[in-house]
Amino acid sequence: MKAFLAAVAAMVVITVAAPYTLDRIGHNAADAGSGPDVRLD
């Protein structure tokens, strides 16, 4: 039971921290969907 609760707690921490971390390193939908290599034809 302890392992299950630890896994759930880890998932919550990762779920909350991921958007902020990815935004800080510059990985977001706006950057991925724009640039010289993106064709909008």
DAFEN-V131787 format. One record per pair of residues at least 6 apart in sequence whose ideal C-beta (glycine too) atoms are under 8 Angstrom apart, sorted by the first residue. I is the first residue (numbers start at 1). GAP is how many residues later the second one is. If there is no record, write none. Layout:
# DAFEN-V131787
i=I gap=GAP
i=I gap=GAP
This chain:
# DAFEN-V131787
i=22 gap=6
